Amino acid sequence: MEILLSLRTIAITALTISVIVLPLLVQPSQTYAVSTSIPFSQIVTDVVQAPAGSAWIIMPDYSIYTSAGTLVRKSPSKCNAGAAMDTDIFSATYLFGALANAQNEVFDTNPTYVSQIVATCGQPLAIPASAPIVIVAGPSVNQVGRYYIESTAQTVLYYDWNTNCLTRRDTSQAVACDSTSPTKDILAVEAIRDSVGRPVYILWGKSYQGTFSGIEYLVEVILKNPSAYSNSWYVFAWNDASSGASANGIPDAGDSFTTPSSSFSPSLSDYSSAAWQYFALGNGINSVSLLPRGWMGGNVFTFWDLGMAIDGTIGGYKDGFITQTQYQSRIGAMLAFLETMPLGSDGGPYGIYYWDKGAPAGGDPWNGSDSGRLLNALAYLRRVDPSFSNRIDNLLTGRLKTWLSMLTVLGTAGTCVYARDFELGLHQFRYLNSSYDKTAWLTNFYDAWVRGTRVTDAYGNSMPQMYQLNLGPIAIELLEKGDDYNNTLRYAQDMTAWAAKRYAATGMYSAWGTELHVKLSDGSTPSSGEFLVAYVPNVGYKAWQIRPDSTGTLVDETSPSLASTSSSVDAVYALKVTFPTNSWVNSIFSRYTQSDLWTSYGFHDAAYERGGVDLTVNLHPNAVILLASAVT
């Protein structure tokens, strides 16, 4: 999409390598180092508005020649990059003028702050691990830029000199390619948290015009609307005007800027397009029965899966992926299953069914958590599409009445979010039977949350002493907006605040939702009982205790037996929609929108805190992404 607008209105960022181009000695690795993405907009708090002397701006040392070609200043010898042009320094001063307070400014040749040893060339030295760094210019002229982009491969983007394209390291996809025109530049900005936990902002492109244009747009456009730049990287291409006053070799109002079609998009609708692939017939939805399967490669589903399929189908219809006729056909098929499915001798459903014909697949009997999730989805369907109201009500007062009667007396183990999801599901149908009214239970749950026994965990969080304080059911309820929504919002706010404190202390994400997996030191990845509040001897109460299903025992998150924990995509997307301006939510959202979570069948389930993804592709995250897009 080509944009022809004035300097004040073009939404673009960039910075550069320099006019001096040096070939790469080694093609950048296609494997990530230990780093994570952060929102580029975080540069406002980390750098622009930061206290004096708390951030570091690293510029490429340069050489200056007179018009006659006489060298009047020469950059000191560099161990892995060339001398920059003075234009890079001129551009950097434009950034200095935007700072609320003076920050540290150093050249990449300063041996006190930047390693000049070949083995570690460009590595920051004597800069606190928590101090943000801004790198002006890229790997051809800035040694620190080369350290992050090439030597340690901690960025998503790198420049491939074989193809002359800015390329994504995670997918090997060319994002934007150069031409032979000397008046065109490819521009990139990227934000990461590096291997030691430091925020790093890299602004670069192909030549000095990129630095010039990039910092102008950073100051004139991005900093005036930073919330629009919550993704971790952006790429643009600049073309100088072919005639007139703007045909001057520098970026200005008469030039054109192009957003490459392959650039990373911040729109939730783009993610929903990928999520809908799970709902394609033959993928996650049987093309004959129109029933779902819980995970790619499986052939069965639970009531939890069926509830999520209802939610996801509603979201897909609202997002425009299916026609009204197709939507009604899919919802009708799932309701028809409930109206005809085989039941057990007690009049209740089986725990698992096959997706092709709806036959029982054995396994455990029905349970409260799965039942509650289905009831919540049916209540959501009834609210958004009253045309199904009579069919749902007739089902629950007829064939499934015995099942609901058993649910009303089902004992729940303590007060946890899964028990609440179950009770809430019944509560939403209280107009059918007064015994479904769970007002007292929900009130007791809220009282236990805000006034019950509380503990202070190792991160200073004051929280209720409950098990399974994860965001799984809460995240879905946020998007369904059913009964008790105000309390649902309170629970999500609290859990988000707790997770933010943990992240500040450890750098680990914890938007934990359903189907959590863990990595143990032996390489196994069992399911887990999610994070728990438990007492650790000689420490006190700690949250984020792990209970792998393979052992059934609690494992402390600092235990050598635990390599990593995973946080779920579904919770992250629900939080992004509900709390769009929360800085921690924006930070974690960028971590869960990377292409390593995308497949041709939809999204993977989760991302591990210490890198990598849970390779399970299942129904839940894709349904929530569709819902999240539908409600925005």
C-alpha positions as CSV (number, residue, x, y, z in Angstrom):
1,M,0.0,0.0,0.0
2,E,1.6,3.2,-1.1
3,I,1.2,6.3,1.0
4,L,1.7,9.9,-0.3
5,L,1.3,12.1,2.7
6,S,3.0,14.9,4.5
7,L,5.8,14.4,7.1
8,R,3.4,15.1,9.9
9,T,0.9,12.4,8.9
10,I,2.9,9.4,7.6
11,A,2.9,6.6,10.1
12,I,6.4,5.2,9.7
13,T,9.6,4.6,11.5
14,A,13.2,3.8,10.6
15,L,16.9,4.1,10.9
16,T,19.9,3.0,9.1
17,I,23.1,1.2,8.4
18,S,24.9,4.0,6.5
19,V,26.0,4.6,2.9
20,I,29.1,2.5,3.5
21,V,28.1,-1.1,2.8
22,L,30.3,-3.9,4.0
23,P,29.5,-7.5,3.1
24,L,28.6,-9.9,6.0
25,L,31.4,-12.1,7.0
26,V,29.0,-14.8,8.1
27,Q,25.3,-15.2,7.1
28,P,23.2,-14.5,10.2
29,S,22.1,-17.6,12.1
30,Q,18.5,-18.6,11.6
31,T,18.2,-19.6,15.2
32,Y,17.2,-17.1,18.0
33,A,19.4,-16.4,20.8
34,V,17.9,-16.0,24.3
35,S,15.9,-12.9,23.8
36,T,12.2,-11.9,23.6
37,S,10.3,-9.2,21.8
38,I,8.9,-6.2,23.5
39,P,6.5,-3.5,22.1
40,F,8.4,-0.8,20.2
41,S,6.1,1.8,21.9
42,Q,7.8,1.0,25.2
43,I,10.7,3.3,24.0
44,V,8.6,6.2,25.3
45,T,8.8,5.1,29.0
46,D,12.2,3.4,28.7
47,V,14.0,6.2,26.9
48,V,12.1,9.3,25.8
49,Q,10.5,10.0,29.2
50,A,13.0,8.2,31.3
51,P,14.9,9.8,34.2
52,A,18.1,11.5,33.3
53,G,21.1,9.3,32.7
54,S,19.1,6.0,32.9
55,A,19.2,5.2,29.2
56,W,22.1,4.8,26.7
57,I,22.2,5.9,23.1
58,I,25.0,4.2,21.2
59,M,26.0,5.9,17.9
60,P,28.3,4.6,15.2
61,D,31.7,6.4,15.1
62,Y,32.3,8.2,11.9
63,S,34.7,9.8,9.4
64,I,34.4,13.3,8.0
65,Y,35.8,14.5,4.7
66,T,36.0,18.1,3.3
67,S,34.4,18.8,-0.1
68,A,37.9,18.4,-1.5
69,G,38.1,14.9,-0.1
70,T,40.5,15.6,2.7
71,L,39.9,13.5,5.8
72,V,39.5,15.8,8.8
73,R,38.3,13.2,11.3
74,K,38.8,9.5,11.3
75,S,36.8,6.9,13.2
76,P,39.0,4.7,15.4
77,S,39.6,1.1,14.2
78,K,36.5,-1.1,14.6
79,C,36.6,-4.8,15.2
80,N,33.5,-5.7,13.2
81,A,32.0,-2.7,11.4
82,G,33.0,0.2,9.2
83,A,33.1,3.9,9.9
84,A,29.7,5.7,9.6
85,M,28.9,8.9,7.9
86,D,28.5,12.1,9.8
87,T,24.9,12.1,8.7
88,D,24.2,9.3,11.2
89,I,25.3,11.6,14.0
90,F,23.3,14.5,12.7
91,S,20.2,12.3,12.7
92,A,20.9,11.1,16.3
93,T,20.9,14.8,17.5
94,Y,17.3,15.0,16.2
95,L,16.4,12.2,18.7
96,F,18.3,14.0,21.5
97,G,15.9,16.9,21.1
98,A,12.9,14.7,21.7
99,L,14.2,13.4,25.1
100,A,12.5,14.7,28.2
101,N,15.9,14.4,30.1
102,A,19.5,14.1,29.0
103,Q,20.7,10.5,28.5
104,N,24.1,8.8,28.1
105,E,25.5,9.2,24.6
106,V,28.5,7.1,23.5
107,F,30.2,5.9,20.3
108,D,30.5,2.3,19.5
109,T,34.3,2.6,19.6
110,N,34.3,3.5,23.3
111,P,36.1,0.6,25.0
112,T,34.7,1.3,28.4
113,Y,31.1,0.7,27.3
114,V,31.5,-1.4,24.1
115,S,33.7,-4.5,23.8
116,Q,36.5,-4.0,21.2
117,I,37.7,-7.6,21.5
118,V,37.1,-9.6,18.4
119,A,35.5,-12.6,20.3
120,T,32.9,-10.3,21.9
121,C,33.0,-7.3,19.7
122,G,30.1,-4.9,20.1
123,Q,28.9,-6.4,23.4
124,P,27.7,-3.7,25.8
125,L,30.0,-3.3,28.8
126,A,29.6,-1.4,32.1
127,I,26.0,-0.6,31.2
128,P,23.5,-1.9,33.9
129,A,21.6,-4.9,32.7
130,S,18.3,-3.1,33.4
131,A,19.3,0.1,31.5
132,P,17.6,0.6,28.1
133,I,19.9,0.9,25.0
134,V,19.1,2.7,21.7
135,I,21.3,1.6,18.8
136,V,21.5,4.2,16.0
137,A,22.3,2.6,12.6
138,G,22.8,-1.1,11.8
139,P,25.4,-3.8,11.5
140,S,27.6,-2.3,8.7
141,V,28.6,0.7,10.8
142,N,27.5,0.2,14.4
143,Q,29.4,-2.5,16.2
144,V,26.7,-2.9,18.8
145,G,24.1,-3.3,16.0
146,R,26.2,-6.0,14.5
147,Y,26.5,-7.7,17.8
148,Y,22.7,-8.0,18.3
149,I,21.7,-8.5,14.6
150,E,24.4,-10.8,13.4
151,S,26.9,-12.0,16.0
152,T,24.4,-13.2,18.5
153,A,21.2,-13.2,16.3
154,Q,18.9,-11.8,18.9
155,T,16.7,-9.9,16.5
156,V,13.8,-11.0,14.3
157,L,15.1,-9.0,11.4
158,Y,18.4,-9.1,9.6
159,Y,19.7,-7.9,6.2
160,D,20.4,-10.7,3.7
161,W,23.2,-9.4,1.4
162,N,22.7,-12.4,-0.9
163,T,19.1,-11.3,-1.7
164,N,19.4,-7.6,-0.7
165,C,16.3,-8.1,1.5
166,L,15.4,-7.4,5.1
167,T,14.5,-10.9,6.2
168,R,12.7,-12.5,9.1
169,R,15.0,-14.8,11.0
170,D,12.1,-16.9,12.4
171,T,10.6,-17.7,9.0
172,S,13.3,-16.8,6.4
173,Q,10.7,-14.6,4.8
174,A,11.9,-11.5,2.9
175,V,10.0,-8.6,4.3
176,A,11.3,-5.8,2.0
177,C,13.9,-5.8,-0.7
178,D,16.2,-3.1,-2.1
179,S,16.3,-1.9,-5.7
180,T,19.2,-0.5,-7.7
181,S,17.9,3.0,-7.2
182,P,20.2,5.2,-5.1
183,T,17.2,7.2,-3.8
184,K,15.4,4.4,-2.1
185,D,15.9,3.0,1.4
186,I,14.5,0.1,3.4
187,L,13.8,1.1,7.0
188,A,13.4,-1.0,10.1
189,V,12.9,-0.5,13.8
190,E,12.9,-3.3,16.4
191,A,12.6,-3.7,20.1
192,I,13.8,-6.7,22.1
193,R,14.7,-7.7,25.6
194,D,18.2,-9.2,25.2
195,S,19.8,-12.3,26.7
196,V,20.5,-10.4,30.0
197,G,17.0,-8.8,30.2
198,R,18.0,-5.4,28.9
199,P,15.5,-3.5,26.7
200,V,17.2,-2.8,23.3
201,Y,15.9,-0.5,20.6
202,I,17.5,-0.9,17.2
203,L,16.8,1.7,14.4
204,W,18.4,1.0,11.1
205,G,18.1,0.6,7.3
206,K,20.2,0.4,4.1
207,S,21.8,3.9,3.9
208,Y,22.1,7.2,5.6
209,Q,18.8,8.4,4.3
210,G,17.2,5.8,6.4
211,T,18.7,7.1,9.6
212,F,17.7,10.6,8.6
213,S,14.1,9.7,7.8
214,G,13.7,7.2,10.6
215,I,14.5,9.5,13.4
216,E,12.3,12.3,11.9
217,Y,9.4,10.0,11.8
218,L,10.1,8.6,15.2
219,V,9.9,12.1,16.7
220,E,7.2,13.6,14.5
221,V,4.8,10.6,14.1
222,I,5.5,7.6,16.4
223,L,6.1,9.6,19.6
224,K,2.9,11.5,19.0
225,N,0.8,8.3,18.8
226,P,2.9,5.6,20.5
227,S,0.0,3.3,21.3
228,A,-0.3,2.5,17.5
229,Y,3.1,0.9,17.6
230,S,2.7,-2.0,20.1
231,N,4.3,-4.6,17.9
232,S,8.0,-5.4,18.3
233,W,9.1,-4.4,14.8
234,Y,8.1,-2.4,11.7
235,V,9.5,-2.2,8.2
236,F,9.0,0.5,5.6
237,A,10.5,1.5,2.2
238,W,11.2,5.1,1.2
239,N,11.3,6.6,-2.3
240,D,12.5,10.1,-3.1
241,A,10.2,12.2,-5.3
242,S,11.1,12.0,-9.0
243,S,10.7,15.7,-9.6
244,G,10.0,19.0,-7.9
245,A,11.4,20.4,-4.7
246,S,11.2,17.0,-2.9
247,A,13.6,15.4,-5.4
248,N,16.4,16.2,-3.1
249,G,17.8,13.0,-1.8
250,I,16.4,13.4,1.7
251,P,13.0,12.4,3.1
252,D,10.4,15.1,3.1
253,A,6.7,15.7,2.5
254,G,6.6,15.0,-1.3
255,D,8.2,11.6,-1.1
256,S,6.4,8.2,-1.0
257,F,6.6,5.5,1.6
258,T,5.6,1.9,1.1
259,T,4.5,-0.7,3.6
260,P,5.6,-4.1,2.3
261,S,2.7,-6.6,2.2
262,S,4.8,-9.1,4.1
263,S,5.4,-6.7,7.0
264,F,4.2,-7.7,10.4
265,S,0.6,-6.4,10.9
266,P,-0.7,-5.2,14.2
267,S,-4.4,-6.0,13.4
268,L,-6.2,-8.6,15.4
269,S,-8.1,-9.5,12.3
270,D,-4.9,-10.7,10.7
271,Y,-4.3,-13.1,13.5
272,S,-7.9,-14.3,13.3
273,S,-7.4,-15.2,9.7
274,A,-4.7,-17.6,10.8
275,A,-6.8,-18.8,13.7
276,W,-9.7,-19.6,11.3
277,Q,-7.6,-22.2,9.6
278,Y,-8.3,-24.5,12.5
279,F,-12.0,-24.2,11.7
280,A,-11.5,-25.1,8.1
281,L,-13.5,-28.2,7.2
282,G,-11.2,-31.2,7.4
283,N,-8.8,-29.4,9.7
284,G,-10.3,-28.9,13.1
285,I,-13.9,-29.4,12.0
286,N,-15.1,-32.7,10.5
287,S,-16.3,-31.9,7.0
288,V,-19.3,-34.4,7.3
289,S,-20.5,-34.2,10.9
290,L,-19.4,-30.5,11.5
291,L,-18.2,-31.5,14.9
292,P,-14.8,-30.4,16.3
293,R,-11.7,-32.2,17.4
294,G,-9.8,-30.9,20.4
295,W,-6.4,-30.9,18.9
296,M,-4.8,-31.3,15.5
297,G,-4.1,-35.0,14.9
298,G,-6.7,-36.2,17.3
299,N,-10.2,-37.5,16.5
300,V,-12.1,-36.8,19.7
301,F,-13.6,-33.9,21.7
302,T,-14.8,-33.1,25.2
303,F,-17.6,-30.8,26.3
304,W,-14.9,-28.1,26.9
305,D,-13.9,-28.5,23.2
306,L,-17.5,-28.4,22.1
307,G,-18.1,-25.2,24.0
308,M,-15.0,-23.6,22.5
309,A,-16.1,-24.7,19.0
310,I,-19.4,-22.8,19.6
311,D,-17.5,-19.7,20.7
312,G,-15.1,-19.9,17.8
313,T,-17.8,-20.4,15.3
314,I,-19.6,-17.3,16.6
315,G,-16.3,-15.4,16.4
316,G,-15.6,-16.6,12.9
317,Y,-19.0,-15.6,11.7
318,K,-18.7,-12.1,13.2
319,D,-15.2,-11.8,11.6
320,G,-16.8,-12.6,8.2
321,F,-15.1,-15.9,7.5
322,I,-18.4,-17.8,6.9
323,T,-21.8,-16.8,5.6
324,Q,-24.9,-16.7,7.8
325,T,-26.1,-20.0,6.2
326,Q,-22.7,-21.7,6.9
327,Y,-22.7,-20.4,10.5
328,Q,-26.3,-21.6,11.1
329,S,-25.4,-25.0,9.7
330,R,-22.4,-25.4,11.9
331,I,-24.1,-24.3,15.1
332,G,-27.1,-26.4,14.1
333,A,-25.0,-29.5,13.8
334,M,-23.4,-29.0,17.3
335,L,-26.9,-28.5,18.8
336,A,-28.1,-31.6,16.9
337,F,-25.3,-33.6,18.5
338,L,-26.4,-32.6,22.0
339,E,-30.0,-33.5,21.1
340,T,-29.1,-37.0,19.9
341,M,-25.8,-37.9,21.5
342,P,-25.6,-41.3,23.3
343,L,-25.9,-40.9,27.1
344,G,-24.7,-43.1,29.9
345,S,-26.8,-45.3,32.2
346,D,-27.1,-42.4,34.7
347,G,-28.6,-40.2,32.0
348,G,-25.5,-38.1,31.8
349,P,-23.1,-37.7,28.9
350,Y,-19.9,-39.5,28.3
351,G,-16.6,-37.6,28.9
352,I,-15.3,-38.0,25.3
353,Y,-16.9,-38.4,21.9
354,Y,-15.5,-39.1,18.4
355,W,-15.7,-36.2,16.0
356,D,-16.8,-38.1,12.9
357,K,-20.2,-39.5,14.1
358,G,-20.5,-38.3,17.7
359,A,-20.1,-41.8,19.1
360,P,-18.8,-42.2,22.7
361,A,-15.0,-42.6,22.9
362,G,-14.8,-43.9,26.4
363,G,-12.5,-42.2,28.8
364,D,-13.5,-40.6,32.1
365,P,-17.2,-39.7,32.7
366,W,-18.3,-36.1,32.2
367,N,-16.9,-33.6,34.7
368,G,-17.8,-30.3,36.1
369,S,-15.2,-28.1,34.4
370,D,-16.0,-29.4,30.9
371,S,-19.7,-29.2,31.6
372,G,-19.5,-25.6,32.9
373,R,-17.5,-24.5,29.8
374,L,-20.2,-25.9,27.5
375,L,-23.0,-24.3,29.5
376,N,-21.2,-20.9,29.3
377,A,-20.8,-21.2,25.6
378,L,-24.5,-22.1,25.2
379,A,-25.5,-19.1,27.3
380,Y,-23.2,-16.9,25.1
381,L,-24.8,-18.3,22.0
382,R,-28.2,-17.6,23.4
383,R,-27.3,-13.9,24.2
384,V,-25.7,-13.1,20.8
385,D,-28.2,-15.1,18.7
386,P,-31.7,-15.3,20.2
387,S,-32.9,-17.4,17.2
388,F,-31.4,-20.4,19.0
389,S,-32.9,-19.6,22.4
390,N,-35.9,-22.0,22.2
391,R,-33.7,-24.8,20.9
392,I,-31.2,-24.4,23.7
393,D,-33.9,-24.0,26.4
394,N,-35.8,-27.1,25.1
395,L,-32.6,-29.1,25.2
396,L,-31.8,-28.1,28.8
397,T,-35.4,-28.6,30.1
398,G,-35.8,-31.9,28.2
399,R,-33.2,-34.4,27.2
400,L,-30.4,-32.9,29.3
401,K,-32.5,-32.0,32.4
402,T,-31.3,-35.1,34.3
403,W,-27.7,-34.1,33.6
404,L,-28.2,-30.5,34.9
405,S,-29.9,-31.9,38.0
406,M,-26.8,-33.9,38.7
407,L,-24.7,-30.8,38.1
408,T,-26.6,-28.9,40.8
409,V,-25.5,-31.3,43.5
410,L,-22.0,-31.9,42.2
411,G,-19.5,-31.2,44.9
412,T,-16.7,-28.8,43.9
413,A,-13.2,-29.1,45.3
414,G,-12.6,-25.8,47.1
415,T,-12.7,-22.4,45.4
416,C,-10.8,-22.2,42.2
417,V,-11.5,-20.6,38.8
418,Y,-12.5,-23.9,37.2
419,A,-15.2,-24.4,39.9
420,R,-16.4,-20.9,39.4
421,D,-16.7,-21.4,35.6
422,F,-18.8,-24.5,36.3
423,E,-21.1,-22.7,38.8
424,L,-21.4,-19.7,36.5
425,G,-22.5,-21.9,33.6
426,L,-25.4,-23.2,35.6
427,H,-26.2,-19.8,37.0
428,Q,-26.8,-18.4,33.6
429,F,-29.7,-20.7,33.1
430,R,-31.4,-20.0,36.5
431,Y,-34.5,-18.7,34.7
432,L,-35.2,-22.4,33.8
433,N,-34.9,-23.7,37.3
434,S,-34.4,-22.0,40.6
435,S,-31.9,-24.7,41.7
436,Y,-29.5,-23.4,39.0
437,D,-29.3,-20.1,40.9
438,K,-25.7,-19.9,42.2
439,T,-25.8,-16.4,43.6
440,A,-24.7,-17.6,47.0
441,W,-21.8,-19.6,45.7
442,L,-20.6,-16.8,43.5
443,T,-20.9,-14.3,46.4
444,N,-18.8,-16.6,48.6
445,F,-16.2,-17.0,45.9
446,Y,-15.9,-13.2,45.6
447,D,-15.7,-12.9,49.4
448,A,-13.0,-15.5,49.5
449,W,-11.1,-13.6,46.8
450,V,-11.2,-10.1,48.4
451,R,-11.7,-10.8,52.1
452,G,-10.7,-14.4,52.7
453,T,-7.4,-15.8,53.8
454,R,-4.6,-14.0,51.9
455,V,-0.9,-14.7,51.5
456,T,2.0,-12.6,50.2
457,D,4.0,-14.5,47.7
458,A,7.7,-14.2,47.0
459,Y,7.1,-11.3,44.5
460,G,5.2,-9.2,47.0
461,N,1.8,-10.0,45.7
462,S,-1.1,-10.1,48.1
463,M,-3.4,-12.8,46.8
464,P,-6.1,-15.2,48.0
465,Q,-4.9,-18.6,49.1
466,M,-6.5,-20.5,46.3
467,Y,-5.4,-23.2,43.9
468,Q,-5.4,-22.7,40.2
469,L,-5.5,-19.0,40.0
470,N,-4.8,-19.1,36.3
471,L,-6.4,-17.1,33.5
472,G,-7.9,-19.9,31.5
473,P,-11.7,-19.8,32.3
474,I,-11.4,-16.1,33.3
475,A,-10.0,-15.2,29.8
476,I,-12.8,-16.8,27.9
477,E,-15.4,-15.3,30.3
478,L,-14.0,-11.9,29.5
479,L,-14.9,-12.2,25.9
480,E,-18.3,-13.9,26.5
481,K,-19.3,-11.0,28.8
482,G,-21.9,-13.0,30.6
483,D,-23.3,-12.8,34.1
484,D,-20.9,-11.7,36.8
485,Y,-18.8,-9.9,34.2
486,N,-17.8,-7.1,36.6
487,N,-16.2,-9.6,39.0
488,T,-14.6,-11.4,36.1
489,L,-13.0,-8.2,35.2
490,R,-11.7,-7.7,38.7
491,Y,-10.2,-11.2,38.8
492,A,-8.4,-10.6,35.5
493,Q,-7.1,-7.2,36.7
494,D,-5.7,-8.8,39.8
495,M,-4.0,-11.7,38.0
496,T,-2.5,-9.4,35.4
497,A,-1.0,-7.3,38.2
498,W,0.4,-10.3,39.9
499,A,2.0,-11.5,36.6
500,A,3.5,-8.1,36.0
501,K,5.2,-8.2,39.4
502,R,6.6,-11.6,38.6
503,Y,7.8,-10.4,35.2
504,A,9.5,-7.4,36.7
505,A,11.4,-9.6,39.2
506,T,12.2,-12.5,36.9
507,G,11.7,-11.5,33.3
508,M,9.3,-14.5,32.9
509,Y,5.9,-14.3,31.4
510,S,2.9,-15.8,33.1
511,A,-0.3,-15.3,31.2
512,W,-1.2,-18.9,32.1
513,G,-4.3,-20.3,30.7
514,T,-5.8,-23.7,30.0
515,E,-3.8,-26.7,29.0
516,L,-0.5,-25.5,30.5
517,H,2.5,-27.6,29.6
518,V,6.0,-27.5,31.2
519,K,9.4,-28.5,30.1
520,L,11.4,-30.6,32.6
521,S,15.1,-30.9,32.6
522,D,14.9,-34.4,31.1
523,G,13.3,-32.9,28.0
524,S,9.7,-34.1,28.7
525,T,6.8,-31.8,28.3
526,P,3.9,-33.1,30.5
527,S,0.7,-31.2,31.2
528,S,0.5,-29.4,34.4
529,G,-1.9,-28.4,37.2
530,E,-1.2,-24.8,36.3
531,F,0.2,-22.4,38.8
532,L,-0.7,-22.8,42.4
533,V,-0.2,-20.9,45.6
534,A,1.8,-23.1,47.9
535,Y,4.0,-23.0,51.0
536,V,7.7,-23.6,50.2
537,P,9.8,-24.5,53.3
538,N,12.2,-21.8,54.4
539,V,10.8,-19.4,51.8
540,G,7.1,-18.9,52.6
541,Y,4.2,-18.8,50.2
542,K,5.0,-18.8,46.5
543,A,2.8,-18.6,43.5
544,W,3.7,-20.3,40.2
545,Q,4.3,-23.7,41.7
546,I,4.1,-26.3,39.1
547,R,2.3,-29.7,39.4
548,P,3.3,-31.8,36.3
549,D,0.7,-34.6,35.7
550,S,3.6,-37.0,35.3
551,T,4.6,-36.7,39.0
552,G,1.6,-35.2,40.7
553,T,3.9,-33.3,43.1
554,L,4.6,-29.6,43.3
555,V,7.8,-28.4,41.6
556,D,9.1,-25.0,42.5
557,E,9.8,-22.8,39.5
558,T,13.4,-22.4,40.5
559,S,13.9,-26.2,40.8
560,P,16.7,-27.6,38.5
561,S,14.1,-30.2,37.4
562,L,12.0,-27.5,35.7
563,A,13.5,-26.1,32.5
564,S,10.6,-23.8,31.5
565,T,6.9,-23.2,31.8
566,S,4.5,-22.2,29.1
567,S,1.9,-19.4,29.0
568,S,-1.2,-19.8,26.8
569,V,-2.1,-17.9,23.7
570,D,-5.8,-17.8,24.6
571,A,-5.2,-15.8,27.8
572,V,-2.9,-13.3,26.1
573,Y,-5.4,-12.4,23.4
574,A,-8.3,-12.0,25.8
575,L,-6.1,-9.7,28.0
576,K,-5.1,-7.6,25.0
577,V,-8.7,-6.9,24.0
578,T,-9.8,-6.2,27.6
579,F,-6.8,-4.1,28.7
580,P,-5.5,-2.5,25.5
581,T,-3.5,0.2,27.2
582,N,-1.9,-1.9,29.9
583,S,1.9,-1.7,29.4
584,W,2.5,-5.2,30.7
585,V,-0.3,-6.7,28.5
586,N,1.1,-4.9,25.5
587,S,4.6,-6.3,26.3
588,I,3.4,-9.9,26.6
589,F,1.1,-9.6,23.6
590,S,4.0,-9.0,21.2
591,R,5.6,-12.2,22.5
592,Y,2.5,-14.2,21.5
593,T,2.0,-12.8,18.0
594,Q,5.2,-14.0,16.4
595,S,5.2,-16.3,13.4
596,D,6.7,-19.2,15.3
597,L,3.2,-19.7,16.8
598,W,1.5,-19.8,13.4
599,T,0.9,-22.9,11.4
600,S,-1.3,-23.8,8.3
601,Y,-3.8,-25.2,10.8
602,G,-4.0,-22.2,13.2
603,F,-2.0,-21.2,16.2
604,H,0.1,-23.3,18.5
605,D,-1.2,-23.5,22.1
606,A,1.4,-21.7,24.0
607,A,4.9,-20.2,24.2
608,Y,7.6,-21.3,26.7
609,E,9.0,-18.6,28.9
610,R,12.5,-19.5,28.0
611,G,12.0,-19.7,24.3
612,G,10.2,-22.0,21.9
613,V,6.5,-23.0,21.5
614,D,4.3,-25.8,22.7
615,L,3.9,-27.7,19.4
616,T,0.3,-28.7,20.3
617,V,-2.1,-27.0,17.8
618,N,-5.5,-27.2,19.5
619,L,-9.0,-25.7,19.4
620,H,-8.8,-23.4,22.4
621,P,-6.4,-20.6,21.4
622,N,-7.8,-20.4,17.9
623,A,-11.4,-20.0,19.2
624,V,-10.3,-17.3,21.6
625,I,-8.4,-15.4,18.9
626,L,-11.5,-15.4,16.8
627,L,-13.6,-14.1,19.7
628,A,-11.0,-11.5,20.5
629,S,-11.1,-10.2,16.9
630,A,-14.9,-10.2,16.9
631,V,-15.4,-8.1,20.0
632,T,-12.9,-5.3,19.0
